[in-house]
Amino acid sequence: MMANNEKNNIENEQVVETAKAVENEQPVETAKAVENEKPAQIEKPAEKEKKKIDKENLKQEIDKIKAENKGDRKEMSSQMKELLKNEIKDYRKQERTRGAEMLSIFAAHNYYANGFTPEELRSTLEDLGPTYVKIGQIMSSRVDLLPEAYCTELEKLRQNVKPLDPEVAKAVIEQETGKKIDELYQEFRDEPLGSASMGQVHYAVLKDGTPVVTKVQRPLIADMMREDYKILKKLAGLVNVVTDTDDEDQMIDLVSVIEELEKVTEEELDFRIEAKNTKFFKENCIEDENKISCPTVYDELTTERIFTMSYVEGYTVSHKDKIIEDGYDPLKIGQAVAENFVHQVLDVGYFHADPHQGNIMLSKGKPYWIDFGMIGHVSDKDINTIQNMIMAMLSGDAQELVNGITSLGATSTKTNRDKLIEDAQVFLDKYSGTKGISDINMSDLIDEITELAAAHHITLPGQFTMLGRSLLAIEGVLEQLCPELDLFKLLSDKLVERNKEQFDIKEVLLNVGKDILSTGKKIGKLPGYLADTLQGLSKGKMKINMEITGYEEPLDRIGVYIKYVVLSLIACVLFIGSCLLASVDIEPKTSNGMPLLAVIGIVFSIALAIYSIGKLSKKKK
C-alpha cells in the first residue's frame, strides 16, 4: 500500500486507465487489468502439460467455435430493449441513411480525385465514427494488407467514446449468463474502468472474493459493424488507395482489404475467441510463472459478448522511473519479457502480435502480458525457412536465399527469377562482412526481405510481416526499458541452439558412410574396367578415333577429378583401418574406452571424405 494520499491518487488514476487498452483501442501508459497471482494458483509442470493444446490445432479449435456458435446471438431481452429504446430508434433511422451519410463523408474528403493518402484515410475514418476508428486500429497492425505509411498514420487514431449506461452493461451480463448480477458478484462497480468502441470494462469481485474485470460488448455494435461492412464493400470498387509509388501494380485492392478486415472484426466481436487465445497463451507460452505471466480466464463468465479475467492493480512497463522507484530492476524485467517473446516465436510458434508497452504490465515486480485479441503464428517450416535464409546470407548464396523467399511467399506471372537472383546478390553484398547471426538485425532483415519480395511481385504471408512488426514493437519496448539488452542476440543464440538440436549426427554419418561406400565400390571397379579396355585394344576389338581441340581445360578438370577421387579412396581406406584399430587394446583411450588414435582416424577420414565428395559434387555442377 502507498504511504501517502498522493501516491494513492496516482494509483487510482492508473486503475481508471487500466482497461482502456483491453480492446487495444490506443497505446496506454498507465495501469491495466492483469492477474492477481497467488502462489497456490501456480500450476505444476505436470498439470500444465496435461492442459497443453496442440499448437497446430488452435486455429481449427477457433474455427470450430465460430462454426458451432454462428448465428446463436441471444435475442435482446425486453428489459434491454426498454433501456435502449432511444438508441434502437436512432440506429434504425441511421440504418436507412447510412449509405448516403458515408458517401457525403467520402465526397467531403475528395477521395475520387487522387485516392486516399495516409492522412486522408485516418481523418475519414475519424469522421465516419467509432466503428470505423476500430477498423482503422485493426488496419494499423496489418502491414500485410496496407503499406507502412498507412499503418503508421492509423496508429494515431484516438477516440473518446461515450460510456455505456451501467444498467445496460448489467443487462448484457444478466442476459448472457441467465443470472442476476447479485448472484454472480460480491461487488460490481457501475463506473467503468475504460470505455471503447466495441465495449467497456468493469471491475468486480466474485462471490469467493476474487477480483476480476468483465468486458461487456455494446448491444448494437455487432449489427452496426456488419451493416457498415456491407456498405463498405459496395463502395470499395469506387475507391483507390494510392501508394508511395506511381506503379499501378502497387494500387491497393480495397475490396480484399475490407473482406480481410471483416473476418478480423468478426473474431473480435466474439469474445470467446480472445478468451481462447488467452488460455492458449497461458498454457503454452508461459514457461515459468514466477518470472512472467498473463491473466486467467473465467469460463463461467465468458460468452460471445462478455469476457471475464483475473484482475490486479499495476502499471505498464513504460513507467521506468516508477519501476526503479519501487526497487525493481528494469534489466531483469526486460530480460524476462525478451526471453519469453523469443520462446513464443521459436519454441511455441504462437506469439503476441501486438507487444507494445501498453500490453505489458508490471505487478509486484513481475511482468504480465495482456490483450490477446491478436495472436501471430509461424510454423516450424516457416522458422526453418527463415533460418536457412539467414544461413544463405552468411554464406552469400543468392540462389538459396531466393529459394527461401519463393518458399515463403506466392510468386506471380510477373516474377522474374533471374532478376530476383541478381537483386538478391546485391542484397547479400550488404552483408558480405557479416560473421555470424548475432551481427544481423532481425527486424531490419525481415523488412528488407519483404521489400525485395514486393519489388518482384511475391506476396509474403501475413504471419511473416506480422512477425516483423512484432519484433519492431518489442525492440521499442526494450529500447525504452533496458537499452543495454540485445533482443537479437537472444534470437540468434536461440536459432543456433535450435540448429544444433535439429542436427542429427547419426544421420549425417550414415549418409557419409553410404557415399563413401558407393564411391569405394565405383573406384574398386576401375581396374577391372581399365583391364578390359586395354585387352580389347590389344586384340584389335576396339578402335578409338578422337579429335582433341581446346584440350588444356578438360585435362585440367580431369586432373582435379583424379585428385579428389584419390583423396576419397584414401579416406575410405583410412576409415576402414581406423575401424579395425578401434578393436585393438592400445593406449591412450577416450572416456568410453575407444583408442584415441582410432577416434582421430575415423574423424579425419570422415572429414576428408566429406571434403572430397563435396568438391566432386561442385565440379559436376
C-alpha positions, 0 to 999 in steps of 0.5 A: 500500500502507498504511504501517502494520499498522493501516491494513492491518487496516482494509483487510482488514476492508473486503475481508471486507465487500466482497461482502456487498452483491453480492446487495444483501442490506443497505446496506454501508459498507465495501469491495466487489468492483469492477474492477481497471482497467488502462489497456490494458483501456480500450476505444476509442470505436470498439470500444465502439460496435461492442459497443453493444446496442440499448437497446430490445432488452435486455429481449427479449435477457433474455427470450430467455435465460430462454426458451432456458435454462428448465428446463436446471438441471444435475442435482446431481452425486453428489459434491454430493449426498454433501456435502449429504446432511444438508441434502437430508434436512432440506429434504425433511422441511421440504418436507412441513411447510412449509405448516403451519410458515408458517401457525403463523408467520402465526397467531403474528403475528395477521395475520387480525385487522387485516392486516399493518402495516409492522412486522408484515410485516418481523418475519414475514418475519424469522421465516419465514427467509432466503428470505423476508428476500430477498423482503422486500429485493426488496419494499423497492425496489418502491414500485410494488407496496407503499406507502412505509411498507412499503418503508421498514420492509423496508429494515431487514431484516438477516440473518446467514446461515450460510456455505456449506461451501467444498467445496460452493461448489467443487462448484457451480463444478466442476459448472457449468463441467465443470472442476476448480477447479485448472484454472480458478484460480491461487488460490481462497480457501475463506473467503468474502468475504460470505455471503447468502441466495441465495449467497456470494462468493469471491475468486480469481485466474485462471490469467493472474493476474487477480483476480476474485470468483465468486458461487456460488448455494446448491444448494437455494435455487432449489427452496426459493424456488419451493416457498415461492412456491407456498405463498405464493400459496395463502395470499395470498387469506387475507391483507390488507395494510392501508394508511395509509388506511381506503379499501378501494380502497387494500387491497393485492392480495397475490396480484399482489404475490407473482406480481410478486415471483416473476418478480423472484426468478426473474431473480435466481436466474439469474445470467446475467441480472445478468451481462447487465445488467452488460455492458449497463451497461458498454457503454452507460452508461459514457461515459468510463472514466477518470472512472467505471466498473463491473466486467467480466464473465467469460463463461467463468465465468458460468452460471445459478448462478455469476457471475464479475467483475473484482475490486479492493480499495476502499471505498464512497463513504460513507467521506468522511473516508477519501476526503479522507484519501487526497487525493481530492476528494469534489466531483469524485467526486460530480460524476462519479457525478451526471453519469453517473446523469443520462446513464443516465436521459436519454441511455441510458434504462437506469439503476441502480435501486438507487444507494445508497452501498453500490453505489458504490465508490471505487478509486484515486480513481475511482468504480465502480458495482456490483450490477446485479441491478436495472436501471430503464428509461424510454423516450424517450416516457416522458422526453418525457412527463415533460418536457412535464409539467414544461413544463405546470407552468411554464406552469400548464396543468392540462389538459396536465399531466393529459394527461401523467399519463393518458399515463403511467399506466392510468386506471380506471372510477373516474377522474374527469377533471374532478376530476383537472383541478381537483386538478391546478390546485391542484397547479400553484398550488404552483408558480405562482412557479416560473421555470424547471426548475432551481427544481423538485425532481425527486424531490419532483415525481415523488412528488407526481405519483404521489400525485395519480395514486393519489388518482384511481385511475391506476396509474403504471408501475413504471419511473416510481416506480422512477425516483423512488426512484432519484433519492431514493437518489442525492440521499442519496448526494450529500447525504452526499458533496458537499452543495454539488452540485445533482443537479437542476440537472444534470437540468434543464440536461440536459432543456433541452439535450435540448429544444433538440436535439429542436427542429427549426427547419426544421420549425417554419418550414415549418409557419409558412410553410404557415399563413401561406400558407393564411391569405394565400390565405383573406384574398386571397379576401375581396374577391372574396367581399365583391364578390359579396355586395354585387352580389347585394344590389344586384340584389335576389338576396339578402335578409338578415333578422337579429335582433341581441340581446346584440350588444356581445360578438360585435362585440367578438370580431369586432373582435379577429378583424379585428385579428389577421387584419390583423396576419397579412396584414401579416406575410405581406406583410412576409415576402414583401418581406423575401424579395425584399430578401434578393436585393438587394446592400445593406449591412450583411450577416450572416456568410453574406452575407444583408442584415441588414435582410432577416434582421430582416424575415423574423424579425419577420414570422415572429414576428408571424405566429406571434403572430397565428395563435396568438391566432386559434387561442385565440379559436376555442377 
